[in-house]
Every structure is written in structure tokens, then in C-alpha cells.
């Protein structure tokens, strides 16, 4: 019984870093979702502006201004433009776009911008393909989240059934439940089960 209590104490000590990791991952995910919400719209708007013949930097600023005031994409573009105005080189300013957001397509966007600045080419076609890819990934992520949500719902339903069975056992044969709680080993098992 003492060894079991040591294991429970160890598990409670280890759960602290897991809790902090969960909170940090949740904050990163919230930031990812805030960026991902406006990103495809921003890309498509940028593609439309580039196809009209607008300069890439002016099109970036105009596409960002078309988004809502509190949009994370808009604030990232504003930070990038501000760096350019302060004299930071275009490569470094573009390279720093979205550097604190964990999003897989940001690097593709940055590389497309940098390559078009250096080599030339049709940036609008590249960004249009990127926007389609972003939309497809959003769809797949939403489908995966829906499937995981259904699994979580199933788990909660199973837990509810187990609790209902325990309540039924207490009503049908209360001594079995109370004796298990009053026993030393039984109480430790109850604690671990909860």
C-alpha cells in the first residue's frame, strides 16, 4: 500500500509539467487558429491584387487592410511593413513574417515571396496554388477534429455508463461499495480509479 501511495505521489508531481505543456500548446493552437481563419482569404485577395498588376509590397498592404482590424494576419503584415519603413532589408522583413506562429504554410508563403523578388516569375499563380492547398488542409483538419470529437463523446458516454453501473451496484448491494471504500487497499484503488 505504501508503494502504491508513492506511485500516486510521483504521478501527481509529474502531472505539473504536463499541465503546463497542455496550457502552452493550447495557447499556440489558439494563435494558429486565429491566423488560419483569415489566411486563405488574405492569400486570395493578394492573388487578385497581383493579377491586376499591383506591386507585391503594395498588394500585401492592401490585402491586409481588407481584413478586420484585430486580425492576426493583418497585424503580421503591418509589422512586416513597419520593419521595411524602419530600413530593415526586404529579405529580412519578409523572412520574419509570422515567425512566432506555428503554421506550416507560412514558410511556403515567405519562400514564394523571396523567390519572386530574387528570380521573378508569376507570384500570383504560386500564391493561388498555395491558397488552394491551405483551404484543403483546413478542410482535412476540420474533418479530423470532428472525428476526434466523436471519439471523445464516446469516451464520456462510456464513463457515464460506468458511473451509472456503480450507482446501481450501490443501490442493489450497498455493502459491497461501502466495504471497498472502508478497506485500505480498496480506498487506494478508488482514488486511482477516480
Buried (B, 14 or more C-beta within 10 A) or exposed (E): EEEBEEEEEEEEEEEEEEEEEEEEEEEEEEBBEBBBBBBBBBBBBBBBBBBEEBEBBEBBBBBBEBBEEEBBBBBBBBBBBEBBEEEBEBEEBBBBBBEEBEBEBBEBBBEBBBEBBEEEEEBBEBBBBBBEBBBEBBEEEEEEEEEEEEEEEEEEEEEEEEEEEEEEEEEEEEEEBEEBEEEEEBEBBEEEEE
